[in-house]
Amino acid sequence: MIGRGRLGLRTVLLFAICASVVLCGVLVHLSWLGVMRSVSQSLLGALEERIADSTRREWWFGVVSIEKQAEALAGSLVAGTEPELLRKTVEAASALGTGLGWIAAQRDGQPIEIEALPAFAGPGDRAAAATWLGATRSITTPRWVRLLPMAEGGSPAVGYAYPFAGGMLLAAIPDDLLQRRLAEIPVGKTGGTFVLSAKGEVIIAARQATQAPLAAPLLAAAEAAGRAVARRNARDLDSPENLNLTVEGEQFAVRISPLWFQGWQMAIVLPEADYLGAVEGMIARVTLGIAFFVLLVGAGAIWGTRRYVAAPIGEIANDLRHVERFELEMVTRRRHIISEFDLLSSALTRMSAGLADFAKFIPTELVRKLITQGARAEPGGRSQEITVLFADLAGFTALSERVGDRTVAIVSRFLDFATEEIVRSGGTVDKYIGDAVMAFWGAPVHHVDHARLACEAALAILERFQAVRAEDPDFAQLGLRIGLESGPAIVGMVGSARRLNYTALGDTVNLASRLEGVNKVYGTIIAIGPNCRDLAGEAVHARELDWIRVYGRSQEVPVFELVELAKQSAPAWIEPYEAALAAYRIGDFTEAEAALDRVLALRPEDGPALRLMRRVRQLADNPPPPDWQAVTELDMK
């Protein structure tokens, strides 16, 4: 039932769906605009094709006219027409606007009135006419040729060589004239026509009547089209091609069509703004309006979602994170206008209150890890590789008789900093046993280097203990013993249906407990087993103490003293002690005693060395039987 003044989740979702529909409509409209732009581009391409065809027809009209004029003039020359006819022909061709630039001819190798060149011909053209005529002497059939200027002031030209009986006629179109003719062909508002070589070079660019060059972007677009021509195969030069180019931020449509001469191409360059400017403007205005509308709708949707959905979910998520970290006092009751969120907050508050009561009886850090893993509160466990630690205060029983009520404070202080270092290194506190603590690494969170982490924690506990011992007279009367071993153990919930304890069971746990007591025998502080030593590897410095057979085990095991983390070279007294131990095991008691002397010279109060020295001297005075084994039997639990 939805309370008064509150919105249901369905209502909120309905609003979200409506907003989605509006946005979908916007997307459809934008898609339509894309189609509109595509159609406009197609229309522009068709228009460009028509302009190109019209321009090429104009071009070919001039070409055919020149060929016919040359043919007619050559016929007149064969009939003996005099040079005066040449001049009249040139004047007539210029008046008709056929595009003819100049005409020169020769008969029997002699020029025929070079003055037949028109008045606008440059001096270089006049001087080179005879040379060009001579260069075409080998031509036997009519063809178009490229004429380059022979002297300063000359103009390149396109010539039509027409051989006739006894002579050669050359009709030419200078490039300057071609430029003027191309400029006269309308190409949109600001478009232009260009002639490109087969290599893509701009040979002829249209000029306005004033001879002013076309705008730089237009020429740049033609040059870009030329580069596209240069990349085309030779067989592709006979087919037209449409290009869309962007030059200096401006869009151009280019139509490339073949010409008749040496792979030349005609490029019609049209600025798209000439034809699509109005369409683009309309699209821009519509897009701007839609964007503004979408912005308003989106802003409203965002505000509503943040206010009535995102913010409540965020608050509930924060409360859940507090529960995850067992910061249960941080969870507060929150009122929400959406009934579902209000009910969820209420349920979360009640749940956190129940967990707060439950947390008083168990380690909250352990519970946090188990909840993260989704563990169920029921008896059960599985075998895992872990490292187990037992830490105990030596001399505590005698001290407690003297300090009385301060006993709890002393124990609590020790357990406090020991627990802090265990948790800091990723360990799990299993239980407190009077003045002792049991912990393990590798469960419930798996650590590949659990042995190293346990060794670091043990050394950190020792460091904290020594610091407290230096300032607290009560701790000055206490000692510390720590045992560590790694190996498989059954880890899980152990207990009854009414009460459970997350703990570890197995031989590894028992051996770690025995190793804690081994320190009393050897005068050490931290004793570790063989598996822990192997797994810790080069991360620590340790020395082998002895082979021992602990209570409850028939198999002997080596025991090691954890000395320090391997941040520098190992202490010098480790090597002679282990040499003494090796000599002791093979019965070379003289060599063992000599090695132990070196140890005690470096460390006079070394407990393991003093103990082994006593043992070596005893065996030297009373040699052992042949079946003797260098194993120490320990009958303490």
Summary of the structure (lengths in Angstrom):
residues: 637
radius of gyration: 51.9
end to end distance: 65.6
largest distance: 151.0
contacts: 2001
relative contact order: 0.06
helix: 54%
strand: 22%
